[in-house]
Amino acid sequence: MTIEKLYDIFLKYPSIQTDSRKVKEGDLFFALKGPNFNGNAFASQALASGAAYVIGDEAVDSKNEKIILTEDVLTTLQELAWYHRIQFKVPFIAITGSNGKTTTKELVHAVLASTYKTYTTQGNLNNHIGIPLTILQVKKDAEMAVIEMGANHLGEIASYCQYAIPTHGIITNCGKAHLEGFGGIEGVKKGKGELFDFIREIGGTVFAMWDYTYLREMSQGIEEIIKYGTVNADITGEVSQAEPFLTVAMNKGSSISEIKTQLVGDYNLPNVLVAVAVGSHFGVPDAKIKNAIELYTPSNSRSQLVNWNNNHIILDAYNANPSSMKLAIENFAHLESKNKVLLLGGMAELGKESISEHRSIVELIQQYQWKDVALVGGDFEKIAHPFRKFSNSLEAGKWLKGLKLKDAYLLVKGSRSMQMEKVLE
């Protein structure tokens, strides 16, 4: 079946499902395969649940006209996303980076959605499956689309750009994340830089944090660069307050004087500034930009400030790498409280650099005064340090409850695999 004919079917049945357990009447079920699953085995189950068609790549029932066979289901899903994407002439803004992708995506979406019909990545659907699904959820009434792109190896962002075809690009930063896959910090820059390479090739626009010398270099030769930062940029601002929430004083490029966010940490300054820059570029009124950013509340364990048993928790347990961990610790250290507790989980996907990066975090912790420190799992278990040591978040949680803290501040952070949010259960 040609992609054009499959697209005609998609227009009639625009709801796509990749989990047979979630199939409902009229869905298209794409029978994806992975190391531990094979969607083809659930074709009959999907049809019984009401799927209009199953797109598979194994002949489980060749006589069933509702099963469409392709050479490879994943490739077909991505080709369908590409065909859907080329139907649109509206801006598609792609966002990647080592830290802050999702917060930036949410802020940019909030700003644009105040004025335009805007579609964006839901949750963390930012990979080779999630991105095509996100594109296929964009409806005909779209005026803007914001696509988050995650990556842990070279060539990944470049492949996403082939079917997402972004017209605008944002690289939040290039830090020490996924070092194992990228082979080091220069590999991170090259991998994330694939977005700017694509934008350069098509003559598009990028938004660049001008404080970062490497982003200046990576954006060279791009037709239009919107610069944001603390100085020498089109849009500038600075931190005027960071406790408990970030307040940004705008200095240039906007009539907004101040933005009082619900974000924890001065490291969110670039995320706020790029949202202002994007909004301004697309003609969103300053009053709407300010209101959208101020109303945004982080969720899903991303720099959330939550109350727990009469204590204040900075819950930043969705993910961690050496760059984000360092920023979070330094920000937490500057809070005006002597009653501060650190609960930090191990950092994943750092390859041969892992032990040294965990040692660096321990050395950073030792530069400040804390009420208590607990280091949990991962390579924190493999190095010597003077702090409390636990194998997992459940063990750390039992210890935490025994402290019977009151009016304390706690920073809870770690890689997703550590599930550090469980210390509060």
C-alpha positions, 0 to 999 in steps of 0.5 A, spaced: 500 500 500 502 506 498 503 512 503 498 516 499 493 510 500 494 509 507 494 517 509 487 517 506 485 511 511 488 515 516 484 521 514 478 517 516 481 514 522 485 519 525 486 516 532 493 512 532 494 507 538 501 503 539 498 499 545 493 494 543 491 494 551 488 501 549 485 500 543 478 503 542 473 503 536 475 506 530 483 507 532 489 505 527 493 500 531 500 500 529 503 493 531 510 496 533 516 491 535 521 492 540 526 487 544 521 485 549 515 485 545 511 484 538 505 488 536 503 483 531 502 478 536 496 482 538 493 484 531 487 480 533 486 483 540 486 490 537 481 488 531 476 485 537 477 491 541 474 496 535 481 497 531 479 500 524 485 497 521 492 494 524 498 496 520 503 490 521 509 487 518 508 480 519 503 475 516 499 473 522 492 473 518 493 475 510 486 474 509 483 479 513 482 485 509 483 490 516 490 488 516 495 492 512 502 489 511 508 493 510 515 492 510 517 495 517 511 498 521 516 503 525 518 506 518 511 506 515 509 510 521 514 515 520 513 516 513 506 517 514 508 523 519 512 526 514 506 525 509 502 529 514 507 534 516 508 536 508 500 538 508 502 544 513 505 551 511 505 553 518 511 554 523 514 547 526 518 549 532 523 544 534 526 544 541 532 539 543 538 540 548 541 536 554 537 540 560 530 544 560 527 541 553 520 540 556 520 546 561 522 550 555 517 546 550 511 547 555 513 555 556 513 556 549 507 552 548 503 556 553 505 563 550 504 561 543 497 558 545 495 564 548 494 567 541 494 561 536 492 554 535 498 551 537 499 543 538 505 540 542 508 534 544 504 531 550 508 528 556 515 526 554 513 523 547 520 526 544 523 519 541 523 516 534 516 513 536 513 519 540 515 524 535 511 521 529 505 520 533 506 528 535 506 530 528 500 526 527 496 529 532 496 536 529 489 537 526 488 542 520 486 548 524 493 548 526 497 555 526 503 553 530 506 546 532 512 545 538 516 539 537 520 536 543 526 532 540 530 528 545 536 524 543 542 520 546 546 518 540 549 521 534 544 522 527 538 521 532 536 529 531 538 529 524 533 523 523 527 526 526 528 533 522 527 529 516 520 528 517 518 533 522 521 538 517 522 544 523 522 551 520 524 554 527 529 551 532 531 551 539 537 548 542 536 549 550 544 547 552 549 542 551 551 539 557 553 532 560 547 528 558 547 521 555 555 521 554 555 514 553 551 514 547 554 521 544 562 519 546 563 526 550 561 533 550 563 534 543 559 529 541 553 532 545 554 538 541 555 535 534 548 531 536 544 537 538 547 541 533 544 537 528 537 541 529 541 547 527 544 544 521 538 542 518 535 549 519 541 552 516 540 548 510 533 550 509 534 557 510 530 557 517 530 561 524 533 559 530 533 562 537 539 562 541 542 563 548 547 568 546 551 567 553 553 560 551 559 561 546 558 554 543 551 556 541 554 562 537 559 558 534 553 552 532 549 557 529 553 561 524 551 561 517 544 560 519 539 565 515 535 568 521 538 568 529 533 571 534 538 572 540 536 572 547 540 572 554 543 576 559 547 581 555 548 583 548 542 580 545 535 581 542 531 579 548 535 580 555 533 579 562 536 577 569 534 574 575 531 579 580 529 573 585 530 566 586 526 564 592 522 560 593 520 562 585 524 565 580 522 572 578 525 575 572 527 582 570 526 584 563 531 589 560 531 589 553 526 587 547 520 587 551 515 592 554 514 587 560 518 589 566 517 583 570 515 576 570 513 572 576 514 565 575 512 558 578 519 555 577 524 553 582 531 555 580 535 561 577 537 555 572 530 556 569 532 563 566 534 561 559 527 557 559 523 564 560 527 568 556 526 564 550 519 563 551 519 571 551 523 571 545 519 566 541 512 570 543 515 576 541 518 574 534 511 571 532 507 577 535 504 575 541 502 581 545 507 582 551 501 582 556 499 575 554 506 573 554 507 575 561 500 572 563 502 565 560 509 564 563 506 566 570 500 561 570 505 555 568 505 550 573 511 545 572 508 538 573 511 531 573 517 531 578 520 537 574 522 542 579 516 542 583 515 545 589 511 541 594 509 541 601 510 534 604 509 533 612 510 540 613 516 541 609 518 544 603 520 539 597 524 541 591 522 535 587 526 534 580 526 527 580 524 526 572 531 526 570 538 528 572 545 528 569 552 532 571 550 539 568 543 539 571 545 536 578 550 541 579 545 547 577 540 544 582 545 543 588 548 550 587 541 553 586 539 549 593 545 551 597 543 559 596 536 558 599 536 562 605 535 556 610 539 552 615 535 546 615 536 543 608 537 536 606 539 533 600 537 526 597 540 525 590 540 519 586 545 516 581 546 519 574 545 514 568 548 513 561 554 517 563 559 511 560 566 511 562 565 518 565 560 516 570 565 514 576 568 521 575 562 525 574 559 522 581 565 524 584 565 531 582 558 531 585 560 529 591 566 534 591 561 539 590 556 537 595 562 538 600 563 545 599 556 547 602 553 546 609 547 541 610 543 538 615 543 531 612 545 528 605 543 521 602 546 519 596 542 513 593 544 508 588 547 508 581 555 509 581 554 513 588 554 506 591 561 505 588 565 511 590 567 513 597 564 519 601 562 521 608 554 521 606 549 517 608 548 511 602 542 507 600 541 502 595 534 505 592 529 510 593 525 506 598 530 505 603 532 512 603 524 513 604 524 509 610 530 513 613 527 520 611 520 518 615 524 516 621 528 523 621 521 527 623 523 533 619 519 539 620 520 546 616 525 543 612 527 544 605 529 538 601 532 537 594 530 530 591 533 529 584 536 523 580 535 519 574 529 517 572 531 509 573 532 511 580 525 513 581 527 518 587 520 521 587 518 514 591 522 517 597 516 521 599 511 515 598 
